[in-house]
Amino acid sequence: MSLFNRKSTQPSVWLLVLLCLFTFFWRLGSVPLFDLDEGLYVACSRQMVLSGDYVTPRLNTHQSIPPYTTPTPFFEKPIMVYWLSAGAQRLFGTVEWAARLPVATLSLFTTLLIAYMGSWWFGRRAGFFAGVLYAIAPMTIVDARQMTTDALLVFWLLLTFFAFTRLTGVGKSPELTARARGGYVFLFWMGCSCALLTKGAVGLLLPGLIIGIYWMRSLSERGKERLREAWGKLQCLKPLLGFVFLFLIAAPWHIVIAQHGERDQEGNTFIQEYIVRQHIGRFRGSDKVHNAPVYTYVGYFLMGFFPWASFAPVAFRRRLPAIGNEPDPHDTPQEGDAHLFLLVWFWTIFIFFSLSAAKLPTYIVPIYPAAALLLGRWFNRTLEGGADRALQVGTFIAVIVTGLMRVGVELSPRFARPGNPVPLDVLTIGRHATSVLMAGSLIAWLCLLWIRRTHHARRLGIAVMAVTMFAFSGLMITEGYGFLGRGVLGPYQRLASRANAEAEQGTPVIYYQVDPRRPSMLFYSTYAPYEWKKRPLSPMLLPLLLKSPKTGVLVITKQEEYHKFLIAEIGQQPELKMEFVAEEGVGQEGWVLAHIRLQKERR
């Protein structure tokens, strides 16, 4: 029975839509752009809208290499994220919510498609559970509310796997007309093409690995006599026609931008940056900042898919929990086949990125749909009984995790660097967030301990966990967003915007010692700044002053850099005069805008 049957399931669909409107869309533009990735992508998208160049992503900043032109090409990611954001900004204006609208919309479609697949494979309620679990997972919400590549990749991969399972009969074998089969072939290769244009080679490599491993695993279970059948299923994907389609969609942009021959901020060509550094280098560990041990993703999954990841060890088992002697009507060979595909999907991506040297929490988000479907199936069965012990253990693990998080928040001031205390707002939000999670997990655990006393306790415990994540999301979208806008992102973005008026009159602007980089400043500036990370500032400052002796130069830097180094440097040069203009933020997040002029004309 489908989740999207009009007669019986419309309320479930609308409930999922309303949930996504809250978790993905509510207050979408109420926080400034995040750094680093979102700032880069949206700044480039804004520049596309302003310039009309939709081929080369560019940052509105002066290059640090000859000929010092502006804007600067940015070759780190393929073009899809820029096209989507630029299209939304072109339609609705260069504002934050418009820039993020495509990723929030595709996250909604992802949730609904997960629910549909779960309904088709495991039953209507299991599909609904899968959609809810995915929509309220912390990392899902984080990715859906900022314009980065990860949520986009999840949608394209999900679309690819949906088409693949329909064409090859994974789980169930629907009767497809020739027209429907052609449509699914188109969806499969369109998903692969868009994944390639979103994340590069990994967007094509992951589906290839998952499908290949699934078929090999399936053959090993069913015997070599199924080899001919597997070959027939491969042919239904129309691989030759598909690769031609893939080439026609994904290759033109890569060819055109490579032929332009431009160089980015570091002097790298498109081939050097996009292929050598971003693809080969990151996997091998050239990006030392993101390198981490092989077991890192265990913790990332536990936190990013909290609290549902606590139940994964039992939910991933092939056979569902039994209720007395009653067989499960969904525990069939067809659904076992779907379960096998989801396991291959999950573990292939998990192991692939665990073997990679560079590790970020967002790299493994493509496993979240598979995890949601597996857990949705398991929770659907456990509501009827038979897994009380597993429910209790899972919620107890969640209690332990939240307790450790709460202790970590309280101890964080003790481990802060001297002179750089943890801001009070950070402590307050951390305390509130961990208290909500800990209280909800504890209440759910207590409810599940009372299962024998009342048959409603099982449902109540699961509902408490869902409501806890709902409340946690609301807290971060309101109080968390408010703090980020006031004290973390807002200070340097407001100073970048404040420099607009003088910059439009011809005053050069330097972003000095902004390390790590804050590219979101470029979105709020109407000028092309010079970025200088070396100390002293004079090698960059003096040539600009000679070019603009009447207007001088504006400098935006951190408070610490300004007070400890810049004042002393300018004070040692009598021909220069520095005036304090404005200050935003405090402590580590404090920033200064200063105006430096020539006291007399140099000859």
C-alpha positions as CSV (number, residue, x, y, z in Angstrom):
1,M,0.0,0.0,0.0
2,S,1.4,3.3,-1.0
3,L,1.9,6.2,1.4
4,F,0.5,8.5,-1.4
5,N,-2.8,6.7,-1.9
6,R,-5.3,9.5,-2.0
7,K,-8.1,7.8,-0.2
8,S,-6.3,6.7,2.9
9,T,-3.0,8.4,3.3
10,Q,-3.4,12.0,2.5
11,P,-3.1,13.2,6.2
12,S,0.2,11.4,6.5
13,V,1.6,13.1,3.5
14,W,0.5,16.5,4.7
15,L,1.9,15.8,8.1
16,L,5.3,15.1,6.6
17,V,5.1,18.2,4.5
18,L,4.2,20.3,7.5
19,L,7.1,18.8,9.5
20,C,9.5,19.6,6.7
21,L,8.1,23.2,6.4
22,F,9.1,23.6,10.0
23,T,12.5,21.8,10.0
24,F,13.7,23.0,6.6
25,F,11.9,26.3,5.7
26,W,10.9,28.1,8.9
27,R,13.2,31.2,9.5
28,L,15.3,30.1,6.6
29,G,16.6,33.6,6.0
30,S,16.7,34.7,9.7
31,V,20.4,33.9,10.1
32,P,23.3,35.3,7.9
33,L,25.3,33.1,5.6
34,F,27.4,30.4,7.3
35,D,31.1,30.2,6.7
36,L,33.1,28.5,5.1
37,D,31.3,26.5,2.4
38,E,28.0,28.3,2.2
39,G,29.7,31.7,2.0
40,L,31.8,30.5,-0.9
41,Y,29.0,29.0,-2.9
42,V,26.5,31.8,-2.4
43,A,29.0,34.5,-3.0
44,C,29.9,32.9,-6.3
45,S,26.2,32.5,-7.2
46,R,25.6,36.2,-6.4
47,Q,28.5,37.1,-8.7
48,M,26.9,35.0,-11.5
49,V,23.7,36.9,-11.2
50,L,25.5,40.3,-11.3
51,S,27.9,39.4,-14.1
52,G,25.8,37.1,-16.2
53,D,28.6,34.6,-16.5
54,Y,27.1,31.2,-15.6
55,V,30.1,29.1,-16.6
56,T,32.9,30.1,-14.3
57,P,32.2,30.4,-10.6
58,R,33.9,33.6,-9.3
59,L,34.4,35.4,-6.0
60,N,34.1,39.1,-5.8
61,T,37.7,39.6,-4.6
62,H,41.0,40.7,-6.2
63,Q,43.4,38.0,-7.1
64,S,46.7,37.8,-5.3
65,I,48.6,36.9,-8.5
66,P,49.1,38.9,-11.7
67,P,47.3,40.5,-13.3
68,Y,45.4,41.1,-10.0
69,T,42.1,41.2,-11.8
70,T,38.7,40.7,-10.2
71,P,36.6,38.7,-9.7
72,T,38.6,35.5,-8.8
73,P,37.7,32.2,-10.3
74,F,36.8,29.5,-7.8
75,F,37.2,25.9,-9.0
76,E,36.6,23.8,-5.9
77,K,33.2,22.3,-6.8
78,P,31.2,21.6,-10.0
79,I,28.6,24.0,-11.3
80,M,25.2,22.6,-10.0
81,V,25.2,24.3,-6.6
82,Y,26.0,27.6,-8.2
83,W,23.3,27.3,-10.9
84,L,20.6,26.4,-8.4
85,S,21.4,29.2,-6.0
86,A,21.9,31.8,-8.7
87,G,18.6,30.8,-10.3
88,A,16.8,31.3,-7.0
89,Q,18.5,34.7,-6.4
90,R,17.7,35.7,-9.9
91,L,14.0,35.0,-9.3
92,F,13.6,36.2,-5.7
93,G,16.5,38.6,-5.1
94,T,20.0,38.3,-3.5
95,V,18.8,37.5,0.0
96,E,19.7,34.6,2.3
97,W,16.4,32.7,2.1
98,A,16.4,32.8,-1.7
99,A,19.9,31.5,-1.9
100,R,19.0,28.6,0.4
101,L,15.6,27.8,-1.1
102,P,16.8,25.2,-3.6
103,V,18.5,23.0,-1.0
104,A,15.5,23.2,1.4
105,T,13.1,22.3,-1.5
106,L,15.1,19.3,-2.6
107,S,15.4,18.2,1.1
108,L,11.6,18.2,1.2
109,F,11.5,16.1,-2.0
110,T,14.1,13.8,-0.5
111,T,11.9,13.2,2.6
112,L,8.8,12.5,0.6
113,L,10.7,10.1,-1.7
114,I,12.1,8.2,1.3
115,A,8.6,7.9,2.7
116,Y,7.3,6.6,-0.7
117,M,10.1,4.0,-1.0
118,G,9.5,2.8,2.5
119,S,5.8,2.6,1.9
120,W,6.3,0.6,-1.2
121,W,8.8,-1.9,0.3
122,F,7.8,-2.2,4.0
123,G,4.3,-0.8,4.4
124,R,2.6,2.6,4.7
125,R,3.4,3.2,8.4
126,A,7.1,2.1,7.9
127,G,7.4,4.6,5.1
128,F,5.9,7.4,7.2
129,F,8.3,6.6,10.0
130,A,11.3,6.6,7.6
131,G,10.3,10.1,6.4
132,V,9.9,11.4,9.9
133,L,13.2,10.0,11.2
134,Y,15.1,11.5,8.2
135,A,13.4,14.9,8.5
136,I,14.2,15.4,12.2
137,A,17.8,14.1,12.2
138,P,20.2,16.9,13.3
139,M,22.5,16.6,10.3
140,T,19.6,16.5,7.8
141,I,18.3,19.8,9.2
142,V,21.8,21.4,9.2
143,D,22.3,20.5,5.5
144,A,18.8,21.5,4.5
145,R,19.2,25.0,5.9
146,Q,22.4,26.0,4.2
147,M,23.3,26.2,0.5
148,T,26.0,23.5,0.3
149,T,26.4,20.4,-1.9
150,D,25.6,17.6,0.6
151,A,21.8,17.7,0.6
152,L,21.8,18.2,-3.1
153,L,23.9,15.0,-3.6
154,V,21.6,13.1,-1.3
155,F,18.6,13.9,-3.5
156,W,20.3,13.0,-6.7
157,L,21.6,9.7,-5.3
158,L,18.2,8.8,-3.9
159,L,16.6,9.6,-7.2
160,T,19.2,7.3,-8.9
161,F,18.6,4.4,-6.5
162,F,14.8,4.9,-6.7
163,A,14.9,4.5,-10.5
164,F,17.3,1.6,-10.2
165,T,15.2,-0.4,-7.8
166,R,12.1,0.2,-9.9
167,L,13.8,-0.9,-13.1
168,T,15.4,-4.0,-11.6
169,G,12.7,-5.1,-9.2
170,V,14.5,-4.7,-6.0
171,G,12.1,-5.4,-3.2
172,K,9.1,-5.7,-5.5
173,S,8.6,-6.0,-9.2
174,P,6.1,-3.5,-10.5
175,E,4.5,-4.0,-13.9
176,L,6.1,-1.3,-16.0
177,T,4.9,-0.2,-19.4
178,A,7.5,0.7,-22.0
179,R,6.9,4.4,-21.4
180,A,7.3,4.0,-17.6
181,R,10.5,2.0,-18.1
182,G,11.9,4.7,-20.4
183,G,11.0,7.3,-17.7
184,Y,12.9,5.4,-15.0
185,V,15.9,5.0,-17.3
186,F,15.9,8.7,-17.8
187,L,15.6,9.3,-14.1
188,F,18.5,7.0,-13.4
189,W,20.9,8.7,-15.7
190,M,19.6,12.1,-14.9
191,G,20.3,11.4,-11.2
192,C,23.9,10.2,-12.0
193,S,24.5,13.3,-14.2
194,C,23.3,15.8,-11.6
195,A,25.2,14.0,-8.9
196,L,28.4,14.3,-11.0
197,L,27.7,18.0,-11.5
198,T,27.1,18.5,-7.8
199,K,29.9,16.7,-6.1
200,G,32.3,15.6,-8.9
201,A,33.4,12.0,-9.6
202,V,32.1,10.7,-6.2
203,G,28.6,11.4,-7.5
204,L,29.1,8.7,-10.2
205,L,31.5,6.5,-8.2
206,L,29.2,5.9,-5.3
207,P,26.2,4.6,-7.3
208,G,28.5,2.4,-9.3
209,L,30.1,0.9,-6.2
210,I,26.7,0.3,-4.5
211,I,25.0,-1.3,-7.5
212,G,28.0,-3.4,-8.3
213,I,28.4,-4.7,-4.7
214,Y,24.7,-5.3,-4.3
215,W,24.7,-7.5,-7.4
216,M,27.7,-9.4,-6.4
217,R,26.3,-9.9,-2.9
218,S,22.9,-10.9,-4.4
219,L,24.6,-13.4,-6.7
220,S,26.6,-14.9,-3.9
221,E,23.4,-15.5,-1.9
222,R,21.3,-16.9,-4.8
223,G,23.8,-18.8,-6.8
224,K,25.5,-18.4,-10.1
225,E,22.4,-19.5,-12.0
226,R,21.1,-16.0,-11.4
227,L,24.1,-14.4,-13.4
228,R,22.1,-14.3,-16.6
229,E,19.2,-12.6,-14.8
230,A,21.6,-10.1,-13.3
231,W,23.0,-9.4,-16.8
232,G,19.5,-8.8,-18.1
233,K,18.8,-6.3,-15.3
234,L,21.9,-4.5,-16.2
235,Q,20.8,-4.2,-19.8
236,C,17.5,-2.7,-18.7
237,L,19.5,0.3,-17.5
238,K,20.6,1.0,-21.1
239,P,24.2,1.5,-20.2
240,L,25.5,2.5,-23.6
241,L,22.7,5.0,-24.2
242,G,23.0,6.2,-20.6
243,F,26.7,6.9,-20.8
244,V,26.1,8.9,-24.0
245,F,23.4,10.9,-22.1
246,L,25.7,11.3,-19.1
247,F,28.4,12.7,-21.4
248,L,26.1,15.1,-23.1
249,I,24.8,16.5,-19.7
250,A,27.9,16.6,-17.6
251,A,30.8,16.9,-20.0
252,P,30.1,20.3,-21.7
253,W,30.6,22.4,-18.6
254,H,33.8,20.6,-17.6
255,I,35.2,21.0,-21.2
256,V,34.3,24.7,-21.5
257,I,35.7,25.8,-18.1
258,A,38.9,23.8,-18.6
259,Q,39.5,25.5,-22.0
260,H,39.2,28.9,-20.4
261,G,42.6,28.4,-18.9
262,E,42.1,30.8,-16.0
263,R,43.8,30.5,-12.6
264,D,42.3,30.8,-9.1
265,Q,43.5,32.7,-6.0
266,E,46.4,30.2,-5.5
267,G,47.4,30.2,-9.1
268,N,46.0,26.8,-9.9
269,T,44.2,25.9,-13.1
270,F,40.9,24.2,-13.2
271,I,42.6,20.8,-13.7
272,Q,45.1,21.4,-10.9
273,E,42.4,22.5,-8.4
274,Y,39.3,20.6,-9.3
275,I,40.8,17.2,-10.3
276,V,44.2,16.9,-8.7
277,R,43.6,18.7,-5.4
278,Q,39.9,18.3,-4.7
279,H,39.5,14.8,-5.9
280,I,42.8,13.0,-5.6
281,G,44.4,15.1,-2.9
282,R,41.5,15.0,-0.4
283,F,41.1,11.3,-0.6
284,R,44.8,10.8,0.0
285,G,44.9,13.3,2.9
286,S,46.6,16.4,1.4
287,D,44.0,18.5,3.3
288,K,45.6,17.9,6.7
289,V,43.0,20.0,8.6
290,H,40.2,17.4,7.9
291,N,42.2,14.3,8.4
292,A,40.9,12.0,11.2
293,P,41.1,8.4,12.4
294,V,39.3,5.6,10.6
295,Y,36.7,5.2,13.3
296,T,35.6,8.9,13.2
297,Y,32.4,8.3,11.4
298,V,31.0,6.1,14.1
299,G,30.8,9.2,16.3
300,Y,29.7,11.4,13.4
301,F,26.8,9.0,12.6
302,L,25.8,8.7,16.2
303,M,25.6,12.5,16.6
304,G,24.3,13.4,13.1
305,F,21.5,10.8,13.2
306,F,20.7,11.2,16.9
307,P,18.9,9.5,18.6
308,W,17.9,7.0,15.9
309,A,21.5,5.8,15.3
310,S,21.4,4.3,18.8
311,F,19.0,1.6,17.4
312,A,21.0,0.9,14.3
313,P,22.7,-2.3,15.5
314,V,19.4,-4.1,16.0
315,A,17.5,-2.3,13.2
316,F,20.0,-3.3,10.6
317,R,19.5,-7.0,11.3
318,R,17.8,-8.8,8.4
319,R,15.0,-10.4,10.3
320,L,12.4,-8.3,12.1
321,P,11.5,-8.9,15.7
322,A,8.9,-11.6,16.1
323,I,5.6,-11.1,18.0
324,G,4.9,-14.5,19.6
325,N,4.4,-17.1,17.0
326,E,2.8,-14.7,14.5
327,P,4.9,-14.4,11.3
328,D,5.5,-10.9,10.0
329,P,3.6,-10.3,6.8
330,H,6.4,-8.0,5.6
331,D,9.2,-10.4,6.3
332,T,9.3,-11.8,2.7
333,P,12.1,-12.6,0.3
334,Q,11.2,-9.5,-1.7
335,E,11.5,-7.3,1.3
336,G,14.7,-9.1,2.4
337,D,16.1,-8.1,-1.0
338,A,15.3,-4.5,-0.3
339,H,16.8,-4.8,3.1
340,L,20.0,-6.2,1.5
341,F,20.2,-3.3,-0.9
342,L,19.8,-0.8,1.9
343,L,22.6,-2.4,3.9
344,V,24.9,-2.4,0.9
345,W,24.0,1.3,0.3
346,F,24.7,2.2,3.9
347,W,28.0,0.2,4.4
348,T,29.5,1.0,1.0
349,I,29.4,4.7,1.6
350,F,30.3,4.4,5.3
351,I,33.4,2.3,4.6
352,F,34.4,4.3,1.5
353,F,34.7,7.6,3.4
354,S,36.1,5.9,6.5
355,L,39.1,4.8,4.3
356,S,39.5,8.3,3.0
357,A,42.0,10.4,5.0
358,A,39.9,13.6,5.0
359,K,36.7,13.3,7.1
360,L,33.9,15.7,7.7
361,P,30.5,15.0,9.3
362,T,28.7,15.9,6.0
363,Y,30.5,13.4,3.9
364,I,28.4,10.5,5.0
365,V,25.0,12.1,4.8
366,P,24.2,10.0,1.7
367,I,23.8,7.0,4.1
368,Y,21.0,8.8,6.0
369,P,18.1,7.8,3.6
370,A,19.2,4.1,3.8
371,A,19.4,4.3,7.6
372,A,16.0,6.0,7.8
373,L,14.4,3.3,5.7
374,L,16.0,0.5,7.7
375,L,15.0,2.1,11.0
376,G,11.5,3.0,9.8
377,R,10.9,-0.7,9.0
378,W,12.2,-1.7,12.4
379,F,10.2,0.9,14.4
380,N,7.1,-0.1,12.5
381,R,7.5,-3.7,13.7
382,T,8.6,-2.8,17.3
383,L,5.4,-0.8,17.9
384,E,3.6,-4.2,17.9
385,G,6.1,-5.6,20.4
386,G,8.9,-8.1,20.4
387,A,11.8,-5.7,20.8
388,D,11.3,-4.1,24.2
389,R,14.8,-4.8,25.3
390,A,16.3,-3.3,22.2
391,L,14.2,-0.2,22.6
392,Q,15.3,0.2,26.2
393,V,19.0,-0.3,25.4
394,G,18.9,2.2,22.5
395,T,17.3,4.9,24.6
396,F,19.7,4.3,27.4
397,I,22.6,4.8,25.0
398,A,21.0,8.1,24.0
399,V,20.8,9.1,27.7
400,I,24.5,8.3,28.1
401,V,25.4,10.3,25.0
402,T,23.4,13.3,26.0
403,G,24.9,13.1,29.6
404,L,28.4,13.2,28.2
405,M,27.5,16.1,26.0
406,R,26.1,18.0,29.0
407,V,29.3,17.3,31.0
408,G,31.4,18.5,28.0
409,V,29.5,21.8,27.9
410,E,30.1,22.4,31.6
411,L,33.8,21.6,31.4
412,S,34.4,23.5,28.2
413,P,35.5,26.8,30.0
414,R,38.2,24.8,31.8
415,F,39.8,23.8,28.5
416,A,39.5,27.1,26.8
417,R,42.8,28.8,25.7
418,P,44.1,31.6,27.9
419,G,42.7,34.9,26.9
420,N,40.1,33.3,24.7
421,P,37.2,32.3,27.1
422,V,34.1,30.5,25.9
423,P,31.4,33.1,25.2
424,L,28.6,33.2,27.7
425,D,26.0,32.9,24.9
426,V,27.7,29.7,23.7
427,L,27.5,28.2,27.1
428,T,23.9,29.2,27.5
429,I,22.8,27.7,24.2
430,G,24.9,24.5,24.9
431,R,23.3,24.1,28.3
432,H,19.8,24.6,26.9
433,A,20.3,22.2,23.9
434,T,21.9,19.4,25.9
435,S,19.3,19.8,28.7
436,V,16.5,19.3,26.1
437,L,18.2,16.3,24.6
438,M,19.0,14.7,27.9
439,A,15.6,15.3,29.4
440,G,13.8,13.9,26.4
441,S,16.0,10.8,26.2
442,L,15.6,10.2,29.9
443,I,11.8,10.5,29.8
444,A,11.7,8.1,26.8
445,W,13.8,5.6,28.6
446,L,11.6,5.7,31.7
447,C,8.5,5.2,29.5
448,L,10.1,2.2,27.8
449,L,11.0,0.7,31.2
450,W,7.3,0.6,32.0
451,I,6.3,-1.3,28.9
452,R,5.0,-4.3,30.9
453,R,2.7,-2.1,32.9
454,T,0.9,-0.5,29.9
455,H,0.8,-1.2,26.2
456,H,0.9,2.5,25.5
457,A,4.3,3.0,27.0
458,R,6.1,1.8,23.9
459,R,4.5,4.2,21.6
460,L,4.8,7.0,24.2
461,G,8.6,6.4,24.5
462,I,9.1,6.6,20.7
463,A,6.9,9.7,20.5
464,V,8.8,11.4,23.3
465,M,12.1,11.0,21.3
466,A,10.5,12.4,18.2
467,V,9.1,15.4,20.1
468,T,12.5,15.9,21.7
469,M,14.2,16.3,18.4
470,F,11.3,18.6,17.2
471,A,11.9,20.8,20.3
472,F,15.7,20.7,19.8
473,S,15.3,21.9,16.2
474,G,13.1,24.7,17.3
475,L,15.6,25.8,20.0
476,M,18.5,25.9,17.5
477,I,16.5,27.7,14.8
478,T,15.4,30.4,17.3
479,E,17.9,30.9,20.1
480,G,20.8,29.4,18.2
481,Y,20.2,31.5,15.1
482,G,19.9,34.6,17.2
483,F,23.3,34.1,18.8
484,L,24.9,33.3,15.5
485,G,23.5,36.5,14.0
486,R,24.5,38.6,16.9
487,G,27.9,37.3,18.0
488,V,29.5,34.9,15.5
489,L,28.5,35.7,11.9
490,G,27.1,39.1,12.3
491,P,30.1,41.2,13.5
492,Y,32.4,40.8,10.4
493,Q,29.5,40.7,8.0
494,R,28.1,44.0,9.3
495,L,31.5,45.6,9.0
496,A,31.9,44.3,5.4
497,S,28.5,45.9,4.6
498,R,29.4,49.1,6.4
499,A,32.4,49.6,4.1
500,N,30.1,49.7,1.0
501,A,29.5,53.4,1.0
502,E,33.2,54.5,1.0
503,A,34.1,51.7,-1.3
504,E,31.7,53.0,-3.9
505,Q,33.5,56.3,-3.7
506,G,36.7,54.5,-4.7
507,T,38.3,53.6,-1.3
508,P,40.0,50.2,-1.5
509,V,39.1,47.7,1.2
510,I,41.5,45.1,2.7
511,Y,40.4,42.0,4.6
512,Y,43.5,41.6,6.8
513,Q,44.4,38.4,8.6
514,V,40.9,37.0,8.1
515,D,42.0,33.4,8.8
516,P,40.2,31.2,8.5
517,R,38.6,32.8,5.5
518,R,35.1,34.4,5.9
519,P,33.8,34.4,2.3
520,S,30.3,35.3,3.4
521,M,31.7,38.9,3.8
522,L,31.8,39.0,0.0
523,F,28.0,38.4,-0.3
524,Y,27.4,41.5,1.8
525,S,29.9,43.8,0.0
526,T,29.3,45.7,-3.2
527,Y,33.0,46.0,-3.8
528,A,36.0,43.7,-4.6
529,P,38.2,43.6,-1.5
530,Y,41.9,42.7,-1.3
531,E,42.6,39.7,1.0
532,W,46.0,39.8,2.8
533,K,46.9,37.1,5.3
534,K,50.6,37.8,5.8
535,R,52.1,40.0,8.5
536,P,53.0,42.9,8.1
537,L,50.3,44.7,6.2
538,S,52.6,47.3,4.6
539,P,53.4,45.4,1.4
540,M,49.8,45.4,0.4
541,L,48.9,48.7,2.1
542,L,51.5,51.1,0.7
543,P,50.8,50.4,-3.1
544,L,47.1,50.9,-2.6
545,L,47.7,54.2,-0.7
546,L,49.8,55.5,-3.5
547,K,47.0,54.7,-5.9
548,S,44.4,56.4,-3.7
549,P,46.2,59.1,-1.6
550,K,43.0,61.1,-1.2
551,T,40.6,58.5,0.0
552,G,43.0,56.2,1.9
553,V,42.3,52.5,2.6
554,L,39.8,50.7,4.7
555,V,41.0,47.7,6.7
556,I,38.8,45.0,8.3
557,T,40.6,42.7,10.8
558,K,40.1,41.0,14.1
559,Q,40.3,43.0,17.3
560,E,43.2,41.0,18.6
561,E,45.2,41.6,15.4
562,Y,44.3,45.3,15.4
563,H,45.4,46.0,19.0
564,K,48.4,43.7,19.2
565,F,50.0,44.3,15.8
566,L,48.4,46.7,13.5
567,I,48.5,49.7,15.8
568,A,52.2,49.2,16.5
569,E,53.0,48.7,12.8
570,I,51.2,51.9,11.7
571,G,52.6,53.8,14.6
572,Q,56.2,53.1,13.4
573,Q,55.5,54.8,10.0
574,P,55.1,58.6,10.6
575,E,53.7,59.1,7.1
576,L,50.6,57.0,7.9
577,K,47.6,57.8,10.0
578,M,45.1,55.3,11.2
579,E,41.6,56.1,12.5
580,F,39.3,53.8,14.3
581,V,35.9,53.6,12.5
582,A,33.8,50.9,14.0
583,E,33.9,47.8,16.2
584,E,31.6,44.7,16.3
585,G,31.6,41.7,18.5
586,V,33.8,40.8,21.5
587,G,36.6,38.4,22.3
588,Q,37.5,36.0,19.7
589,E,34.6,37.1,17.6
590,G,35.5,40.8,17.8
591,W,36.2,42.7,14.6
592,V,37.5,46.3,13.8
593,L,37.0,48.6,10.8
594,A,39.9,51.1,10.5
595,H,40.7,53.9,8.0
596,I,44.4,54.4,7.0
597,R,45.6,57.5,5.2
598,L,48.8,59.2,4.1
599,Q,49.7,62.1,6.3
600,K,51.5,63.8,3.5
601,E,52.1,63.1,-0.1
602,R,55.0,60.8,-0.7
603,R,57.5,61.7,-3.4
